[in-house]
Amino acid sequence: MALQYSVAVNNARLDAIETAVGTSPKLRGYTGSMPANCATAASGSLLFEMTLPSDWMAAASSGVKAKSGTWSDTADATGTVGYCRIVDSAGTTTHIQGDAGMGSGTFNFVNTSIATGQVVTCDSFSLTAANT
């Protein structure tokens, strides 16, 4: 039998993620395929690193937690972003990673082809609590 959670429990679980990652984490975008897990070293080339707002996620509601504020910075390299990682503010621990895309993917961008000096903006990102 699978467990089921109330909306309040799912919201608390999601809000705990932001607390564990901490304030002002960094979003890094890389070329290539995502590593096997967050503990595996990053692969591909680092295209950008942006510091996210202090309160980088909105409060969870109905089992969904969406990005808060503007996630934007200037690219440091040229390439096609394949995946992103959210690391703590010190840049030492990867807490979240996911694929990048245009209108699809965990991290959504207007354009996944990045050029050095281009402004890169993550348009949407959200976390959803499964009820099992």
DRENFI-344827 format. One record per residue: residue number from 1; residue in three letters; y, z, x of N, C-alpha, C, O in turn. Coordinates in Angstrom, 3 decimals, decimal comma. Atoms other than C-alpha are relative to their C-alpha. Layout:
BEGIN
[NUM; "ALA"; [Y; Z; X]; [Y; Z; X]; [Y; Z; X]; [Y; Z; X]]
...
END
This chain:
BEGIN
[1; "MET"; [-1,171; 0,000; 0,840]; [0,000; 0,000; 0,000]; [1,243; 0,000; 0,892]; [1,304; 0,733; 1,878]]
[2; "ALA"; [-1,238; 0,095; -0,758]; [3,461; -0,911; 1,302]; [0,998; 1,048; -0,476]; [1,001; 1,431; -1,646]]
[3; "LEU"; [-1,081; -0,923; 0,361]; [6,376; 1,513; 1,372]; [1,142; -0,774; -0,624]; [1,370; -1,936; -0,286]]
[4; "GLN"; [-1,223; 0,560; 0,556]; [9,441; 0,804; -0,695]; [1,094; 1,043; 0,138]; [0,843; 2,244; 0,038]]
[5; "TYR"; [-1,131; -0,884; -0,219]; [12,897; 2,252; -0,105]; [1,066; -0,217; -1,062]; [1,197; -1,314; -1,604]]
[6; "SER"; [-1,143; 0,130; 0,899]; [15,852; 2,933; -2,356]; [1,115; -0,768; 0,715]; [1,094; -0,908; 1,938]]
[7; "VAL"; [-1,158; 0,680; -0,577]; [19,080; 0,999; -1,821]; [0,736; 0,955; 0,938]; [1,194; 0,543; 2,004]]
[8; "ALA"; [-0,699; -0,987; -0,842]; [20,630; 4,207; -0,427]; [-0,690; 0,165; 1,349]; [-0,017; 0,263; 2,376]]
[9; "VAL"; [0,736; -0,123; -1,263]; [17,878; 4,527; 2,199]; [0,168; -1,268; 0,836]; [0,396; -1,186; 2,042]]
[10; "ASN"; [-0,197; 1,251; -0,746]; [18,132; 0,837; 3,151]; [1,404; -0,076; 0,588]; [1,566; -0,490; 1,736]]
[11; "ASN"; [-1,370; 0,021; -0,524]; [21,914; 1,128; 3,503]; [0,139; 0,955; 1,182]; [0,778; 0,612; 2,177]]
[12; "ALA"; [-0,060; -0,979; -1,099]; [21,530; 4,241; 5,693]; [-0,700; -0,539; 1,242]; [-0,221; -0,343; 2,359]]
[13; "ARG"; [0,722; 0,594; -1,138]; [18,984; 2,434; 7,886]; [0,888; -1,031; 0,702]; [0,970; -1,050; 1,930]]
[14; "LEU"; [-0,876; 1,022; -0,578]; [21,403; -0,463; 8,395]; [1,204; 0,619; 0,701]; [1,561; 0,197; 1,801]]
[15; "ASP"; [-1,160; -0,652; -0,617]; [24,391; 1,797; 9,097]; [-0,386; 0,706; 1,300]; [0,435; 0,826; 2,209]]
[16; "ALA"; [0,480; -0,657; -1,225]; [22,283; 3,626; 11,712]; [-0,063; -0,977; 1,171]; [0,066; -0,564; 2,323]]
[17; "ILE"; [0,038; 1,003; -1,072]; [21,986; 0,360; 13,678]; [1,351; -0,065; 0,700]; [1,416; -0,041; 1,929]]
[18; "GLU"; [-1,327; 0,051; -0,607]; [25,749; 0,161; 14,204]; [0,289; 1,263; 0,800]; [0,892; 1,194; 1,871]]
[19; "THR"; [-0,194; -1,270; -0,711]; [25,810; 3,840; 15,210]; [-0,760; -0,006; 1,321]; [-0,227; 0,431; 2,341]]
[20; "ALA"; [0,820; 0,021; -1,221]; [22,993; 3,323; 17,746]; [0,573; -0,954; 1,050]; [0,549; -0,641; 2,240]]
[21; "VAL"; [-0,567; 0,967; -0,948]; [24,644; 0,252; 19,325]; [1,311; 0,524; 0,566]; [1,595; 0,338; 1,750]]
[22; "GLY"; [-1,258; -0,585; -0,454]; [28,015; 2,016; 19,507]; [1,199; -0,869; -0,327]; [1,065; -1,969; -0,863]]
[23; "THR"; [-1,242; 0,712; 0,275]; [31,634; 0,951; 19,240]; [0,277; -1,054; 1,059]; [-0,135; -0,918; 2,211]]
[24; "SER"; [-0,445; 1,092; -0,881]; [33,049; -2,234; 20,781]; [-1,112; -0,581; 0,868]; [-0,943; -0,695; 2,082]]
[25; "PRO"; [1,041; 0,641; -0,803]; [29,764; -3,826; 21,856]; [0,432; -1,415; 0,380]; [1,500; -1,875; -0,025]]
[26; "LYS"; [-0,291; 1,365; -0,431]; [29,664; -7,279; 23,433]; [-0,990; -0,969; -0,645]; [-2,169; -0,654; -0,806]]
[27; "LEU"; [0,841; 1,086; 0,481]; [28,328; -10,512; 21,941]; [-0,058; -1,039; 1,098]; [0,973; -1,553; 1,533]]
[28; "ARG"; [0,203; 0,990; -1,052]; [26,866; -12,851; 24,540]; [-0,757; -1,192; -0,574]; [-1,727; -1,025; -1,313]]
[29; "GLY"; [0,668; 1,219; 0,438]; [25,894; -16,469; 23,877]; [-0,603; -0,721; 1,188]; [0,050; -0,895; 2,216]]
[30; "TYR"; [0,745; 0,643; -1,080]; [23,289; -18,254; 26,000]; [-0,553; -1,356; -0,434]; [-0,751; -1,601; -1,624]]
[31; "THR"; [0,703; 1,245; 0,253]; [21,788; -21,719; 26,271]; [-1,497; 0,286; -0,072]; [-1,962; 1,324; 0,399]]
[32; "GLY"; [1,455; -0,088; -0,027]; [18,094; -22,263; 25,639]; [-0,599; 0,853; -1,099]; [0,036; 1,164; -2,106]]
[33; "SER"; [0,773; -0,756; 0,983]; [15,467; -20,288; 23,794]; [0,125; 1,495; 0,232]; [0,300; 1,957; 1,360]]
[34; "MET"; [-0,110; -1,454; -0,028]; [15,611; -16,608; 22,981]; [-1,206; 0,610; 0,727]; [-2,334; 0,155; 0,541]]
[35; "PRO"; [1,106; -0,707; -0,644]; [13,534; -14,265; 25,177]; [-0,926; 0,665; -1,028]; [-0,573; 0,782; -2,201]]
[36; "ALA"; [1,018; -0,569; 0,885]; [10,428; -12,605; 23,701]; [0,487; 1,221; -0,767]; [0,109; 1,412; -1,923]]
[37; "ASN"; [-0,519; -1,197; 0,664]; [12,272; -9,351; 22,897]; [1,264; 0,470; 0,717]; [1,644; -0,090; 1,746]]
[38; "CYS"; [-1,271; -0,486; -0,561]; [15,442; -7,385; 23,641]; [-0,145; 0,589; 1,404]; [0,823; 0,610; 2,164]]
[39; "ALA"; [0,217; -0,591; -1,325]; [13,897; -5,733; 26,717]; [-0,203; -1,055; 1,084]; [-0,081; -0,751; 2,270]]
[40; "THR"; [0,202; 1,095; -0,958]; [13,183; -9,118; 28,367]; [1,356; -0,482; 0,501]; [2,317; -0,562; -0,264]]
[41; "ALA"; [-1,250; 0,481; -0,587]; [15,862; -10,400; 30,744]; [0,474; -1,261; -0,716]; [-0,335; -2,054; -1,199]]
[42; "ALA"; [-0,580; 1,193; 0,626]; [18,220; -13,028; 29,339]; [-0,435; -1,244; 0,760]; [-0,617; -1,215; 1,977]]
[43; "SER"; [0,325; 1,290; -0,600]; [17,298; -16,646; 29,966]; [1,113; -0,980; -0,340]; [1,935; -0,707; -1,215]]
[44; "GLY"; [-1,042; 0,991; 0,232]; [19,485; -19,743; 30,072]; [1,297; 0,392; 0,679]; [1,348; 1,354; 1,446]]
[45; "SER"; [-1,317; -0,245; -0,588]; [23,140; -19,860; 31,049]; [0,884; 0,759; -0,982]; [0,881; 0,479; -2,181]]
[46; "LEU"; [-0,953; -0,751; 0,817]; [25,721; -17,399; 29,763]; [1,215; -0,885; -0,261]; [1,890; -1,313; 0,675]]
[47; "LEU"; [-1,128; 0,842; 0,375]; [28,340; -19,398; 27,847]; [1,250; 0,803; -0,316]; [2,362; 0,384; 0,005]]
[48; "PHE"; [-1,147; -0,838; 0,359]; [30,555; -16,606; 26,542]; [-0,445; 1,445; -0,146]; [-1,612; 1,744; -0,403]]
[49; "GLU"; [0,184; -1,421; 0,270]; [30,897; -12,859; 26,300]; [1,272; 0,477; -0,673]; [2,356; 0,397; -0,095]]
[50; "MET"; [-1,166; -0,501; 0,725]; [33,203; -11,385; 23,684]; [-0,199; 1,464; -0,346]; [-1,303; 1,884; -0,693]]
[51; "THR"; [0,039; -1,388; 0,439]; [34,024; -7,768; 22,992]; [0,277; 0,021; -1,492]; [1,292; -0,499; -1,956]]
[52; "LEU"; [-0,136; -0,066; 1,450]; [33,529; -7,076; 19,306]; [0,949; 1,124; -0,393]; [1,195; 2,035; 0,397]]
[53; "PRO"; [-0,903; -1,066; 0,452]; [35,914; -4,945; 17,247]; [-0,675; 1,369; 0,065]; [-1,902; 1,465; 0,038]]
[54; "SER"; [0,526; -1,359; -0,052]; [35,508; -1,179; 17,449]; [-0,936; 0,275; -1,182]; [-2,029; 0,814; -1,006]]
[55; "ASP"; [0,836; -0,109; 1,204]; [34,176; -1,170; 13,867]; [-0,498; -1,414; -0,291]; [0,086; -2,117; -1,115]]
[56; "TRP"; [0,439; 1,391; -0,005]; [32,178; -4,393; 14,242]; [-0,867; -0,411; -1,182]; [-1,143; -1,599; -1,355]]
[57; "MET"; [0,787; 0,311; 1,188]; [30,090; -4,165; 11,061]; [0,586; 0,763; -1,194]; [1,023; 1,906; -1,058]]
[58; "ALA"; [-0,438; -0,660; 1,232]; [31,115; -3,385; 7,473]; [-1,082; 0,982; -0,439]; [-2,235; 0,862; -0,026]]
[59; "ALA"; [0,981; -0,940; 0,539]; [29,414; -0,511; 5,675]; [-1,052; -0,777; -0,793]; [-0,725; -1,725; -1,507]]
[60; "ALA"; [1,085; 0,664; 0,719]; [26,032; -1,551; 4,292]; [0,184; 0,164; -1,504]; [0,624; 1,207; -1,987]]
[61; "SER"; [-0,092; -0,016; 1,453]; [25,959; -2,431; 0,612]; [-1,134; -0,844; -0,568]; [-1,326; -1,987; -0,153]]
[62; "SER"; [1,122; 0,701; 0,638]; [22,968; -3,431; -1,520]; [-1,019; -0,504; 1,018]; [-1,625; -1,558; 0,825]]
[63; "GLY"; [0,994; 0,354; -1,004]; [20,768; -3,538; 1,585]; [0,434; -1,082; 0,962]; [-0,409; -1,661; 1,648]]
[64; "VAL"; [-0,531; 1,014; -0,919]; [23,041; -5,931; 3,542]; [1,189; 0,586; 0,748]; [2,007; 1,305; 0,174]]
[65; "LYS"; [-1,105; -0,460; -0,849]; [25,420; -5,204; 6,431]; [0,563; -1,230; 0,704]; [-0,146; -1,874; 1,477]]
[66; "ALA"; [-0,617; 1,208; -0,540]; [27,863; -7,977; 7,420]; [0,988; 0,320; 1,110]; [1,501; 1,435; 1,204]]
[67; "LYS"; [-0,965; -0,183; -1,085]; [30,075; -8,473; 10,454]; [1,359; 0,363; -0,573]; [1,680; 0,036; -1,716]]
[68; "SER"; [-1,328; -0,422; 0,401]; [33,547; -7,010; 10,292]; [0,993; -0,482; 1,048]; [0,695; -0,461; 2,242]]
[69; "GLY"; [-1,018; 0,448; -0,939]; [36,713; -8,366; 11,850]; [-0,291; -1,377; 0,560]; [-1,228; -2,054; 0,138]]
[70; "THR"; [0,133; 1,307; -0,640]; [37,113; -11,453; 14,013]; [-0,837; 0,122; 1,259]; [-0,568; 0,961; 2,118]]
[71; "TRP"; [0,850; 0,056; -1,185]; [34,415; -12,227; 16,559]; [0,337; -1,306; 0,712]; [-0,212; -2,359; 0,385]]
[72; "SER"; [-0,504; 1,208; -0,632]; [36,159; -14,668; 18,875]; [0,396; 0,276; 1,446]; [0,835; 1,376; 1,783]]
[73; "ASP"; [-0,415; -0,084; -1,398]; [36,808; -15,327; 22,575]; [-0,038; -1,401; 0,593]; [-0,385; -2,366; -0,087]]
[74; "THR"; [-0,015; 1,282; -0,695]; [37,143; -18,110; 25,128]; [-1,281; -0,178; 0,806]; [-1,734; 0,748; 1,479]]
[75; "ALA"; [1,251; 0,299; -0,716]; [34,033; -19,782; 26,577]; [0,231; -0,041; 1,504]; [1,268; -0,502; 1,980]]
[76; "ASP"; [-0,051; -0,011; -1,456]; [33,318; -19,316; 30,278]; [-0,766; -1,163; 0,616]; [-0,624; -1,433; 1,809]]
[77; "ALA"; [0,827; 1,088; -0,512]; [30,908; -22,265; 30,601]; [-0,225; -1,025; -1,107]; [0,114; -0,793; -2,268]]
[78; "THR"; [0,277; 1,090; 0,938]; [29,828; -25,513; 28,936]; [-1,492; -0,085; -0,261]; [-2,297; 0,033; 0,663]]
[79; "GLY"; [1,401; 0,159; 0,373]; [26,561; -25,964; 27,038]; [-0,176; 0,182; -1,493]; [0,800; 0,338; -2,228]]
[80; "THR"; [0,321; -0,194; 1,414]; [24,824; -25,609; 23,686]; [-0,586; 1,389; -0,172]; [-1,599; 1,724; 0,441]]
[81; "VAL"; [0,476; -1,365; 0,212]; [24,400; -22,052; 22,467]; [-1,288; -0,043; -0,817]; [-1,345; -0,643; -1,890]]
[82; "GLY"; [1,300; -0,045; 0,658]; [20,775; -21,394; 21,533]; [-0,303; 1,349; -0,622]; [-0,996; 1,439; -1,635]]
[83; "TYR"; [0,222; -1,349; 0,522]; [20,783; -17,637; 21,015]; [1,114; 0,916; 0,467]; [1,848; 0,606; 1,406]]
[84; "CYS"; [-1,010; -1,002; -0,342]; [23,017; -14,581; 21,145]; [-0,647; 1,370; 0,106]; [-1,706; 1,632; -0,463]]
[85; "ARG"; [0,422; -1,390; -0,153]; [22,612; -10,969; 22,143]; [1,197; 0,913; -0,224]; [2,308; 0,619; 0,217]]
[86; "ILE"; [-1,000; -1,058; 0,107]; [24,571; -7,896; 21,128]; [-0,446; 1,104; 0,951]; [-1,541; 1,652; 0,829]]
[87; "VAL"; [0,284; -1,028; -0,996]; [24,721; -5,453; 24,028]; [1,017; 1,127; -0,163]; [2,074; 0,930; -0,763]]
[88; "ASP"; [-0,926; -1,131; 0,095]; [26,351; -2,032; 24,294]; [1,301; -0,310; 0,731]; [1,387; -1,305; 1,451]]
[89; "SER"; [-1,321; 0,262; -0,574]; [29,980; -1,761; 25,419]; [-0,021; -0,064; 1,526]; [0,839; -0,713; 2,122]]
[90; "ALA"; [0,127; 0,071; -1,463]; [28,866; -1,235; 29,051]; [-0,672; -1,298; 0,439]; [-0,618; -1,662; 1,613]]
[91; "GLY"; [0,677; 1,252; -0,323]; [26,884; -4,479; 28,871]; [-1,359; 0,181; 0,638]; [-1,886; -0,756; 1,239]]
[92; "THR"; [1,252; -0,281; -0,691]; [23,693; -2,832; 30,084]; [-1,249; -0,042; -0,869]; [-2,338; -0,305; -0,358]]
[93; "THR"; [1,172; -0,074; 0,875]; [21,400; -2,546; 27,037]; [0,134; -0,995; -1,141]; [1,117; -0,973; -1,882]]
[94; "THR"; [0,036; 0,935; 1,120]; [20,505; -5,347; 24,638]; [-0,618; 0,711; -1,192]; [-1,727; 1,239; -1,111]]
[95; "HIS"; [0,479; -0,662; 1,207]; [20,145; -3,966; 21,124]; [-0,436; -0,980; -1,084]; [-1,333; -0,667; -1,868]]
[96; "ILE"; [0,288; 0,990; 1,040]; [20,037; -7,113; 18,942]; [0,043; -1,379; 0,655]; [0,886; -1,639; 1,514]]
[97; "GLN"; [-0,072; 1,390; -0,426]; [19,244; -10,760; 19,614]; [-0,472; -0,878; -1,147]; [-1,261; -0,450; -1,990]]
[98; "GLY"; [0,397; 0,931; 1,041]; [18,868; -13,802; 17,405]; [0,448; -1,409; 0,330]; [1,266; -1,620; 1,225]]
[99; "ASP"; [-0,340; 1,394; -0,239]; [19,110; -17,570; 17,243]; [1,416; -0,303; -0,480]; [1,967; 0,400; -1,328]]
[100; "ALA"; [-1,350; 0,420; 0,360]; [22,450; -19,353; 16,962]; [-0,081; -1,373; -0,637]; [-0,940; -2,182; -0,287]]
[101; "GLY"; [0,001; 1,297; 0,657]; [23,260; -22,279; 14,737]; [1,301; -0,275; -0,714]; [2,219; 0,545; -0,726]]
[102; "MET"; [-1,133; 0,410; 0,825]; [25,747; -24,149; 12,599]; [-0,480; 0,019; -1,444]; [-1,216; -0,873; -1,868]]
[103; "GLY"; [0,434; -0,119; 1,382]; [25,243; -23,001; 9,018]; [-1,423; 0,501; -0,149]; [-1,928; 0,635; -1,264]]
[104; "SER"; [1,351; -0,563; -0,003]; [21,834; -21,666; 9,974]; [-0,099; 0,886; 1,233]; [0,780; 0,858; 2,093]]
[105; "GLY"; [0,136; -0,885; -1,141]; [20,556; -19,126; 12,434]; [0,537; 1,378; -0,314]; [1,252; 1,579; -1,295]]
[106; "THR"; [-0,435; -1,379; 0,171]; [21,179; -15,449; 12,778]; [1,496; 0,129; 0,256]; [2,209; 0,803; -0,487]]
[107; "PHE"; [-1,424; 0,032; -0,345]; [24,564; -16,005; 14,436]; [0,501; -1,402; -0,325]; [-0,026; -2,380; 0,206]]
[108; "ASN"; [-0,488; 1,303; 0,445]; [26,556; -18,824; 12,809]; [1,357; -0,331; 0,597]; [2,271; 0,494; 0,607]]
[109; "PHE"; [-1,210; 0,496; -0,647]; [29,236; -20,884; 14,554]; [0,437; -1,304; -0,655]; [-0,370; -1,990; -1,283]]
[110; "VAL"; [-0,500; 1,286; 0,487]; [31,460; -23,819; 13,560]; [-0,636; -1,113; 0,812]; [-0,953; -2,175; 0,276]]
[111; "ASN"; [0,550; 1,006; -0,901]; [30,087; -25,702; 16,552]; [-0,848; 0,706; 1,047]; [-0,397; 1,693; 1,628]]
[112; "THR"; [0,843; -0,621; -1,025]; [27,192; -24,846; 18,880]; [0,151; -0,676; 1,362]; [-0,364; -0,172; 2,360]]
[113; "SER"; [-0,307; 0,642; -1,279]; [28,351; -27,296; 21,572]; [1,282; 0,629; 0,520]; [2,356; 0,450; -0,054]]
[114; "ILE"; [-1,095; -0,803; -0,540]; [30,599; -25,127; 23,725]; [0,518; -0,634; 1,289]; [-0,263; -1,094; 2,121]]
[115; "ALA"; [-0,623; 0,492; -1,226]; [33,060; -26,272; 26,397]; [0,791; 1,129; 0,653]; [1,368; 1,971; -0,036]]
[116; "THR"; [-0,768; -0,999; -0,737]; [34,642; -24,133; 29,107]; [1,439; 0,023; -0,506]; [2,072; -1,024; -0,641]]
[117; "GLY"; [-1,368; -0,160; 0,462]; [37,962; -22,754; 27,860]; [0,168; -0,136; -1,506]; [1,241; 0,156; -2,036]]
[118; "GLN"; [-0,052; 0,155; 1,458]; [37,144; -23,484; 24,202]; [-0,041; 1,366; -0,669]; [-0,726; 2,272; -0,194]]
[119; "VAL"; [0,088; -1,226; 0,789]; [37,743; -20,739; 21,646]; [-1,296; -0,059; -0,805]; [-1,552; -1,019; -1,532]]
[120; "VAL"; [1,279; -0,098; 0,691]; [34,365; -19,661; 20,294]; [0,122; 1,116; -1,032]; [0,556; 2,222; -0,711]]
[121; "THR"; [-0,067; -0,986; 1,070]; [34,167; -17,857; 16,945]; [-1,328; 0,065; -0,721]; [-1,850; -0,955; -1,171]]
[122; "CYS"; [1,197; -0,222; 0,805]; [31,096; -16,375; 15,310]; [0,479; 0,187; -1,436]; [1,136; 1,178; -1,755]]
[123; "ASP"; [-0,483; -0,014; 1,382]; [31,722; -17,141; 11,623]; [-0,742; 0,977; -0,888]; [-0,140; 1,596; -1,765]]
[124; "SER"; [0,737; -0,922; 0,845]; [28,935; -15,093; 10,107]; [-1,188; 0,595; 0,732]; [-1,822; -0,053; 1,565]]
[125; "PHE"; [1,139; -0,745; -0,513]; [26,327; -12,517; 11,023]; [-0,227; 1,145; -0,955]; [0,721; 1,827; -1,344]]
[126; "SER"; [0,300; -1,138; 0,864]; [24,558; -10,010; 8,820]; [-1,400; 0,502; 0,273]; [-2,245; -0,210; 0,816]]
[127; "LEU"; [1,302; -0,630; -0,094]; [21,631; -7,642; 8,800]; [-0,457; 0,315; -1,414]; [0,343; 0,743; -2,247]]
[128; "THR"; [0,555; -0,284; 1,313]; [19,332; -7,253; 5,796]; [-1,176; 0,931; 0,165]; [-2,031; 0,708; 1,023]]
[129; "ALA"; [1,110; -0,969; -0,059]; [16,990; -4,321; 5,218]; [-1,138; -0,507; -0,875]; [-0,964; -0,784; -2,062]]
[130; "ALA"; [1,188; 0,365; 0,769]; [13,504; -5,305; 4,191]; [-0,462; 1,221; -0,799]; [-0,264; 2,359; -0,375]]
[131; "ASN"; [0,439; -1,100; 0,838]; [12,007; -3,224; 1,435]; [-1,509; 0,217; 0,084]; [-2,173; 0,526; -0,905]]
[132; "THR"; [1,426; -0,297; -0,217]; [8,555; -2,884; 2,952]; [-0,159; 0,675; 1,334]; [-1,276; 1,016; 1,724]]
END
